[in-house]
Amino acid sequence: MKLIKLDAIDSTNDFLKALSSQDELENFTTVTAENQTKGKGQMGGKWQSEIGKNLTMSVLVKDFLFDNEQVFNLSVAVSLAVSEVLKSLNIPDICIKWPNDILSYNKKLVGILIENTIKSDGRIVSVVGIGINVNQTDYTDLPNASSLAVISGKTFEKEEIAVLIVEKLKEKIELWKTSAALLWDDYFNSLFKKGVPMPFSNLDNKNFMGIIQGVSSVGKLQVLLEDDSVAEFEIKEVKMLY
């Protein structure tokens, strides 16, 4: 894989998107940064990270998505790839909080932001942003977050994790050609709080009880409500209260 290492950048996703628009980059080109000044989360949220302590990376993915209805497939593949790498590092109790946060012991370790661009010829080119809390240990202002170091009691080599993730992602994308249904099953089975009654909050800040049933093919969260109907929610339309 082609690895571009930066000391500081506003956003690795923005850097890689700009680079890919000007140059025919090889698939899975990866950018990492020690300091990201304007890291992005889902729906315009911010990704905060202590300088030099965590893994901030973006990966170019081409020739996988060919239809807008398929874009969540990449989220599934990335979530599973990152989850399996963390499990291989002996990080316990790994699960995927819809749509693609990775948790351990209910604490967020990983945020994923995928940005897709449709080219003039119809191709979909994706930039996969992955932020992993690796060696940071102070989460005073982020009570729902933790890191590999906090959970395992040891430090990690960030670049080695980046390489493992890209190799695992390549593996998942190749596997998708023959085993898409199996990968979707793995994703469903890894979902945080799946099948467990729990409180949610909607856009109007109204709380309600529901049970996560799964995720639709386009990435909507499917929740069984108290009246036995199943509602589907887009990202940011619903919040899990845990």
C-alpha positions in Angstrom: 0.0 0.0 0.0 1.1 3.6 -0.6 1.4 5.4 2.8 1.7 9.1 3.0 2.7 10.3 6.5 2.0 13.9 7.6 3.0 15.7 10.8 0.0 18.0 10.7 -3.0 18.6 8.5 -6.5 20.1 8.8 -8.2 16.8 7.8 -6.7 13.6 6.3 -10.0 13.0 4.5 -9.9 16.4 2.8 -6.2 16.0 2.0 -6.8 12.6 0.4 -9.9 13.8 -1.5 -8.0 16.7 -3.0 -5.1 14.4 -3.9 -7.3 11.9 -5.6 -9.0 14.5 -7.7 -5.7 15.7 -9.1 -3.9 12.4 -9.5 -4.8 8.8 -10.4 -3.8 7.4 -7.1 -3.5 3.6 -6.5 -6.3 1.9 -4.7 -5.9 1.8 -0.9 -3.5 4.8 -0.8 -3.4 5.8 2.9 -2.7 9.1 4.6 -1.9 9.4 8.3 -1.3 12.5 10.5 0.2 13.0 13.9 -2.0 16.1 14.4 -5.3 16.7 12.7 -6.6 20.2 13.4 -10.1 19.9 11.9 -10.9 16.2 12.2 -14.4 15.4 11.2 -17.0 13.0 12.6 -20.4 11.9 11.4 -22.8 14.7 10.2 -20.4 17.5 10.7 -19.3 16.6 14.2 -15.7 17.1 15.4 -13.2 14.4 16.1 -10.9 15.4 19.0 -7.5 13.8 19.5 -4.4 14.4 21.6 -1.4 15.2 19.3 0.8 12.2 18.5 -1.2 9.7 20.7 -3.8 8.4 18.4 -4.2 7.0 14.9 -5.7 9.4 12.4 -5.9 7.8 8.9 -7.8 8.0 5.6 -7.9 5.3 3.0 -8.8 5.6 -0.7 -11.2 2.9 -1.9 -12.1 2.5 -5.6 -13.8 -0.1 -7.7 -16.0 -1.4 -4.9 -19.2 0.7 -4.9 -21.1 1.1 -8.2 -24.5 2.3 -7.0 -25.7 4.8 -4.5 -27.8 2.1 -3.0 -24.7 0.1 -2.1 -22.8 2.8 -0.2 -23.5 1.3 3.2 -21.7 -1.9 2.1 -18.4 -0.1 2.5 -19.3 0.9 6.1 -20.0 -2.7 6.9 -16.7 -3.8 5.4 -14.7 -1.1 7.2 -16.4 -1.7 10.6 -15.7 -5.4 10.4 -12.1 -4.9 9.3 -11.3 -2.5 12.2 -13.2 -4.7 14.7 -11.2 -7.8 13.7 -7.9 -5.9 13.9 -8.7 -4.7 17.4 -9.7 -8.3 18.4 -6.3 -9.5 17.1 -4.6 -7.0 19.4 -6.5 -8.6 22.3 -8.9 -5.7 22.9 -11.9 -7.3 24.6 -15.7 -6.9 24.3 -15.5 -5.3 20.8 -18.8 -4.4 19.2 -20.1 -2.0 16.5 -22.4 0.8 17.5 -24.6 1.7 14.5 -23.6 2.9 12.1 -19.9 2.3 12.5 -18.4 3.4 15.9 -16.3 0.7 17.5 -16.7 0.2 21.2 -15.1 -1.8 24.0 -16.9 -2.1 27.3 -19.4 0.4 26.0 -16.6 3.0 25.5 -15.9 4.5 22.1 -12.5 3.5 20.6 -13.0 4.3 17.0 -14.9 6.7 14.8 -15.3 6.2 11.1 -16.3 8.7 8.5 -16.8 7.6 4.8 -17.1 10.3 2.1 -18.1 9.2 -1.4 -17.6 11.1 -4.6 -19.4 10.2 -7.9 -17.1 10.8 -10.8 -18.2 12.0 -14.2 -18.1 8.5 -15.6 -20.4 7.3 -12.8 -17.7 5.6 -10.7 -17.9 6.0 -6.9 -14.6 6.8 -5.2 -14.6 6.7 -1.4 -12.3 8.2 1.2 -12.5 6.2 4.5 -11.6 8.3 7.5 -10.7 6.3 10.6 -9.8 7.7 14.0 -8.6 5.3 16.7 -7.9 6.2 20.3 -4.6 4.4 20.7 -2.2 5.7 23.4 -4.2 8.6 24.8 -5.1 8.1 28.5 -6.9 11.3 29.5 -10.6 11.3 28.7 -11.7 13.7 31.5 -14.0 15.6 29.1 -15.1 12.5 27.1 -16.7 10.1 29.6 -18.0 7.8 26.8 -14.5 7.4 25.2 -11.6 5.2 26.0 -8.4 3.9 24.2 -6.5 0.8 23.5 -3.9 1.8 26.1 -6.5 2.4 28.8 -8.2 -0.9 28.2 -5.2 -3.1 27.7 -2.7 -1.3 30.0 0.0 -1.1 27.2 1.0 1.2 24.4 0.8 0.4 20.7 2.7 1.2 17.5 0.2 3.3 15.5 1.7 2.6 12.0 1.5 -1.1 12.5 -2.2 -0.8 13.3 -2.7 1.3 10.2 -1.1 -1.4 8.0 -3.1 -4.2 9.6 -6.4 -2.3 9.0 -5.7 -1.7 5.3 -4.7 -5.3 4.8 -7.9 -6.5 6.6 -10.0 -4.0 4.6 -8.6 -5.4 1.3 -9.4 -8.9 2.6 -13.0 -7.9 3.4 -13.6 -6.2 0.0 -12.2 -9.2 -1.8 -14.4 -11.5 0.3 -17.5 -9.4 -0.5 -17.5 -10.7 -4.1 -18.4 -14.2 -2.9 -19.7 -13.8 0.7 -21.6 -10.5 1.0 -24.5 -12.1 3.0 -22.0 -13.7 5.4 -20.3 -10.3 6.0 -23.7 -8.7 6.6 -24.5 -11.4 9.1 -21.2 -10.7 10.9 -22.1 -7.0 11.1 -25.6 -7.7 12.5 -24.2 -10.1 15.0 -21.6 -7.5 16.1 -24.2 -4.7 16.7 -24.1 -3.0 20.1 -27.4 -3.6 22.1 -29.0 -5.6 19.3 -32.1 -7.4 20.6 -32.0 -5.6 24.0 -34.8 -3.2 25.2 -33.2 0.2 25.6 -34.2 3.9 25.6 -33.7 6.1 22.6 -34.2 9.8 21.8 -35.5 11.2 18.6 -35.0 14.5 16.8 -37.6 16.2 19.0 -35.7 15.1 22.1 -38.5 12.7 23.0 -37.5 9.5 24.7 -38.9 6.2 23.7 -38.2 2.5 24.3 -37.2 0.2 21.5 -35.3 -2.9 20.5 -32.7 -2.9 17.7 -33.7 -5.5 15.1 -31.0 -4.8 12.5 -29.9 -2.4 9.8 -31.5 -2.1 6.3 -29.5 -2.5 3.1 -29.1 1.3 2.8 -27.9 1.6 6.4 -31.1 2.6 8.3 -31.4 1.4 11.9 -34.4 -0.8 12.4 -36.0 -0.5 15.8 -39.0 -2.5 17.2 -41.3 -0.1 19.0 -43.6 -0.7 21.9 -46.6 -0.9 19.5 -44.9 -3.8 17.7 -44.2 -1.7 14.6 -40.6 -1.5 13.2 -39.3 2.0 12.5 -36.3 2.9 10.4 -34.0 5.8 11.3 -31.3 7.6 9.3 -28.0 8.7 11.0 -28.7 11.4 13.5 -32.5 10.8 13.5 -32.2 8.8 16.6 -29.8 8.6 19.6 -29.1 5.6 21.8 -29.3 6.4 25.5 -26.9 4.1 27.4 
